[in-house]
């Protein structure tokens, strides 16, 4: 047997256990988020991707998604990849040269629709509002006058700026009145706030596993209405993406035949995450998320920091905080991680930091821990912080709503 080439020495790499801190990090950023024990346990298993158990898991996931999305759609799929893969599946199957799309953009992620639409040769118009503002139905109605679109895209929550599209139902209704399919990104909002796919008339909605669902990263979920399905079946081909071709995906998700090797560990984790959502009920889950986020917001403001989004359009699932002048947020976040083992998110251009309020992040102990770490870190950088007032405000809000956060 020939000896290995000495030009390629055997690397000495530390194990994952050696790389990770002794105390687990508390993930309080914009995702991924902490996962329940049941989800972590399920995600550590590997099963036959074409076996009977996987078929049963797929059927359950579709049924559970019907509850989470509030839909009776027949065409629900999981994708091995991030939520952006679901966005790309929507764009790559509904659009092609000659098709027109209107992208409602108010931040980093809503703008990604346009990049993907251009990539498949569609005609793209962008209705942009300043980052940090919301897209209102009036602006959309005005823009749609005298224009025809096949698809209109929007986000329910703009993760990059902490802004909510509060008039989403009205905007979707406008799309339907003008004969356009409504495609909605619910990546940071699904299961954290109301979303009624069928009642509102949404044609396509998608999410990721690692945010509101509190599952492991790596699986995206997407649901197509019958109207959307009818249109995508008219795609002239060839499709730009083999893995993201929904007609091929149907082989696995509807006919239980081979498409590609499904991320079975991720599907098991998503199964448990969705099951726990159903066990909690959407109503109780929405209440828990709302009270948790409002409690945290009260603490942040009383501490002396400013929330960037106006209250009327503020996204509860991702709380955006203005970085005070002269403060290095990178150093502050680094100190939070090294000293307190708490991690929050920076931003994509705006001078903000972001704290997630999704899934398991919305538990009272996590709120106290992240608020304390935030206050100490920003004070260390020179910000004027009243940590005691912030913690008291948090505790006061929680004491009035304790039953909703258990």
N, C-alpha and C positions, 0 to 999 in steps of 0.2 A: 504494500500500500504506500502510495506516495505521500510524503510528509507535507503538511500545509506550507504554503509559501511564506517565508519569513518576512516578506514585505507587508503582510497583513497580521500584525501581532494580535494575540488574544487580549481583548480589553478587560481590565479589572473594574467593573462597574458595581456601585453599591446597590443593595436590594431596595425595593420600594419601602420596606419597613425602616431602613436606614435613612431614606430620603425624607420621610414624613416626620413631623415633630412628635414628641412623645405624647403631648396632649393634642387631641384632634382639633382641627380648625373648625370654628363655627362659621359657616358660609352664610353671610347676611348681605350679599350683593344681589345683583340683578339676575342671578342664575349662573351655574346650577345651585340648587338649594339642598338643605339636609333632607334625608329620606327616612321614612319610618322603618322600624326593624323588619316588619313583614316584607317591605319592598326590597330592602338590602338582602334579605335571606333569599328571596325569589330570584333576584338578579345574580346570585352566585351559583345558580344551577345551569346545566347544559342538557338539553334534550334533543331528540331527533327532530330536525326541522320539517320532516315530511311524515311524521308519525301521527297516530291517533290523538295523542295528548296535545300536540301542537294544533291540530285541527280544532279541538275543543277549546283551546285557549283563544284561537282566532275568533271563533264564534262568540265567545264570551266578551272579548274586547269590543267587537262590533256592537253587541247589545249594550255594553256599558257605555260606549261612545254615544249611542243614541240618547242615553240619559244625560251625559255630560254636555253634549252639543244641543240637546233638546230638539231632536230630529227623528223622523221616520225614514231618513234616506236609506236606500238599498246599497249605495256605493260608498262604503267607508273603508279606508285603507290605512295600513301602517307602513312606514318607510324606514329602512335602515339608514339613518342619517340625522342631521340636525333639522330644526324647523325650516331652515332655509331650503332644504331639499323639498319639503312640502310646497313651499312657495314656488320653487322652480318647477315642480310637477304641475301646479296649477297653470303657470305661465306657458310651459312647454307644450301642454295639451290643449289649452283653450285658444292659443294665439299662433299665428303663422303669417307669412307675408300677405298683406292685403287686409288683415284684421286690425281694428283700431281699439286702443285701450286708453283710458283716462286714469292717471295715477294721482291720487290725492296724497300730497306729501307735506308732512310737517315735522320731519326729522330723518334720522339716519336710516331706520329700518323701513319706514314707509317709502323712502326713495329707492330702496333696493328693488322694488317691483319694476321700476322703469329700466334699470340695468338689465334685468332678466328678460323683459319684454323686448327690448332692443336686440338682445342676443338671439332671439328667434325670428327677427325680421318684421315684427309688428310695427304699425304706425303708432307712435307714443306721444301723447299730450300729457303735460304735468300741470296740475293745479296746485301751486305751492303757496303755503303760508309760512311766515317766519317761524323758525324753530323755537319751540316753547309755547306756541299758540296752537289752538285746535282748529280743525276744519269744520265750518258750520254749514248747515243745510242750505242756508240762503245763498252762500257763495257757490255751492254746487249747482243749485237750481239755475242761477244766473248763467253759469258756464255751460250748462247742458242745452240752453235755448239755442235752437238752430244747429246743433251738432249731434252727430250719430256716433255711438260707440258700441262695440261688441261687449266690452268688459270695462268695469270700473273697479279699481282696487283701493283698499283703505286698511288702516289698522284700528283695532278697538282701543289699544293703548300703545302709545309711542314710548318704547322702553328707554330710548336714548335721552328723553327729556322729562319723563314723568308726567305726560299729558294724556288725558283721556278724550276720545272722540265721543262726547256726551250725546251728540245728535245722530249717532249711528243708525238707529231705526228709521229716522226720517230720511237720512241719506240713502239707505238701502231702498226705501220706498220710491224715492226719486229715480233711482237706477231702473227699477222695474217699470215705472211709468214711461221711461224713455227706451225701453227694450234692451237694456244692457244687463249683463250678468254682474252680480255683486260678489266680489271676492274679498274676504275679510281675514286679516291676520289677527288671531286671538292667542298669540304666543305667550304673552305675559298676563293674560286676563282670564283664560278659561279656568273655571271652577273657583275663581276669586271674586267674581262679580257676575250679575245676570247677563246671559247671552241666550237668545231664543232664535235658533237658526230658522226653524220652520215658520214660527209666528211672524218674525220680522221679514222673511222672504230672502234670506241670505242664500246664495247659490253655492258658494264654496267657502268653507272655513277650515282653518288648520291651526295646529298648535304643536309645541314640542313637549317632550316628556319631562324636562329638567326644571320646569318653573312651577306653575300652579299645581300641576299634578303631583309634584314631589316624588318623581321617579328618577331613575338613572339617565344620564344623557345618552343620546344615540338613537332614539326612536321618535319619529314625527307621526302625527295623526291628521288625516284629511278626510273631509266628507263632501260629496258632490250631490247636488240636486238632480232631479230628472231632466230639468231644462239644461243644466250644464252638461250632463252626460250626452244628451242628444246633440249638442253642438260639438263636443270634443270627438264624437264618433265621425264627424265630417272632416276631421283633419286630413289634408291631402297626402301627408307623409312626404318624405320619411321623417320620423320623429327625431328631434335633436338629442334625446337621451334614452338609451335602451333601458336602464334601470328604472327611470322615472316615467316610462310609458304606461299610462293607466290601463290600457288594454292588455298589456303583458302582466301588470300587477294583479289584474282581475283573475288570472290563472291561479294565483296563490290565495288571494283574499276572498274569492267567491267560489272558485272551483276546486280548491285544495290541491292544485297541481303545482309543479315546480316553476318558479320564476328565477330567483337567485336564493342563495342560502340565507334564510331569514335570521335576524339577530335574536335568536330564541331566548337568550338570557334577558335581553332588554324587553322582549314581549312578555315574559313572565313577570318582570318587575312592573311593567305598565298594567298588566292584568291586576296585580295586587293594589297598585296605586288607584286605579279606577274603582276597584271594589271597595276600597276604604272611603272613597268619595261618596259612593252610593250608600255605604253604611252610615256615614255622617249625615247625609242628605245635603243637597245643594243649598237649601234654605239656611240650615245651621252653618254650613261652611261659608256662605256669603257673609253672614252675621259675624262669624269669628274673624274673617279677614277685615271686614270694615272696622270693627272695634279695635282690633290689634293695630291697624294702621293709624287710626285716629288717635289712639293712645300714644303711639310713637311720635306722631306729628306734634301732639301737645307738648311732649317732653322736649323735642327738638327746639320748638319755638320758645318755650319758657327758659331753655338753656341759653338763649341769645342768638341762635342761628336762624336763618331765613329760608323758608321753603320757596322754591323758585316758581312753581306753577300756582296761579290763582286758585283759590279754593273751589270755585265753580267748575273748573276743568281739571282738577288735580286727580292724578291716577293713584289709587290707593295701593296697588300692587307693587309699584316701584316709586319710592319716595325720593324726589330730587331735592338736594340741599345746596344752596349757594355757598361757594367757598369764599370766606371773607378776604378782603384785599390784603395782599402781602403774605398769605398763608400758602405754603407748599402742600397741596393735598396729597401728593405722592408720598412725601415723608410722613404725613399724618396717617395715611392708610398703612404704610409700612410699619409704623409704630404700633398701630392697632393689631396688626398681624403678629408681630414679633413679641410684643409685651402681653397682649390679652388673648391672643389666638382667635381673633375675630377679624373676618375679612369683609370689606364692602367694596363697591365698584367705583371706578373713576368714570370718565365720560368720553364722548366722541366729539370734542370741540368746545362744548359749553363748559364754563368754569363751575362745575358742580361735582358733587359726589352723590352716589345713589345707594339707598338701602332697600333691599327687597322685602316685600311683605307677601310672600307666596308660600302656600302649603305649610310645611313644618317650621318655617320662619316665624309664623304667627302663633307663637307660644310665649306666655308671659316671661319665663326665665330668659328667653332669647332677647326679649325687648330690653330688659334691665341690663343685660350684658353688653349689648351693642351700644346702647345709649351711654353707659358709663365709659366704655372704651372710646367712643366718639368724642365725648366731652374732654376726657383727659388728653387725648391725642391732639385735638385742636388747641386746647389751652397750652400745651407744651410748645406748639408752633407759634404762639403769641396771640391767639384769638381771645376776645373777651368772653368768657364762658362762666355762667352761673350753674355749675353742675348740680348743686343741691336743689335749685328751683326746678331744673329739668326732671330730675328723678322724682321729685315730689309731685309734679304734674302727671308724670307717667303713672305713678302709684295711685294717685287720686282718680284718674280715669279708669284704671283697671279695677279699682275697688267698687266702682259703680256698675261695672259690666263683667264681673268675675265669672259668672256662670257661662258666658259666651266664649270664654277663652280656655276653658278646661279641656 
